[in-house]
Amino acid sequence: MRTGQLEVQPHCPTCKKLLDGFTAIDHDKKPKAGDVTICAYCNEVLQFTDDMSLKLASPGVIEECGLLEISRGQRQAREFKERVDMRRMIKESIGST
């Protein structure tokens, strides 16, 4: 598993949040055009375009990935968001004392 910063920092077409990082689940490579990803904020299934922006993944792409893989990725995205939210709450709590 590899995590890192995206060179291009796309926004989710659904929730409009900036998605500037990645976690590769099955390999140690950066995402490339055509790869599927999941928004850590709204759990939308997305696909990288040729210019590395994001678009909604088509039903065919989702089917090709497999529902089990999509479900696993969405669970991991939710867990990531929970960790980020917890860190934010701790920082705000420490800052307010």
N, C-alpha and C positions, 0 to 999 in steps of 0.2 A: 504494500500500500504506500502511496506517495502523496504528499500534500505540497502545495506551493501556490505561488501567485500567478495569475494569468497575465500575460503580456498585454492583451487587449482586455479592458474591463467592461464587459457587457452588462446590460440591465435585463432583468427578467421581463419578458413581454406581458406577463400577467400582473405581477404586483409592482413592477417598476423598480425593485430594489437592485442596487449595485451588487454584482457577483464577481468579486475580484480574486477569489481563490478557488482551489479545486482540491478534491481528494479522489485519487484514482483507486477504485476498489479492486480491480483484477489485474492491474499491471503497474509498472513504475514509469509510465510515460505521461507527458503533458497531453491534454486534450487536443484533438485535431478536428478539422471540418468533418461533419458527419457523425461525430461521437454524440452520445446521448448523456444528458446530465439531469439532475433534479435540483430545483430551486430550494435552497435551505430555508427560505422564508415562507413560501406558500405551497411547497411540495409539488409544483407543476413539473411535468415531464417535458424536457426541452431538448433541442438538438442544436449543435454548433453549425453555423453556416460557413460558407467559403471565406468570409471576412471575419470569422470568429465572433460574430454577434450571435444572438440566440433567437430561435423561433420555437413555436409549439411543435412538439414531435407529432407526426401524423399517426393515426391509428395503426397503419401498417408497420411503422418503425417500432411502435410500442409492442405490437404483437411479435415482431421479429426478436425483440429483446427478451420477451417472455415475462409474463405477469409475476412470476416468482422473483426474478431479478429486479423488476421495477419496484415491487413491494419491499424487497430488501433495501434497495437504494433509498426509498422514501423513509423507511424506518431509520436508516443511518442519518439522513438529512434532519429528521425530527430530533434525534439524539444530539446532533451537532448544534442545532439551534438552542436546545435546552441548556447545553454547556455554555454557549455564548451568552444567553440570557442570564444564567446564574453568575457568570463572571461580571457582567454589567451590574447586576444588583449588588454584588459584594463591593465593587468599586464605588458605586453610588453611596452605599451604606458607610464605607470607610471615609469617603469624602465629606459626608454630612456630619461627622462627629467632631 
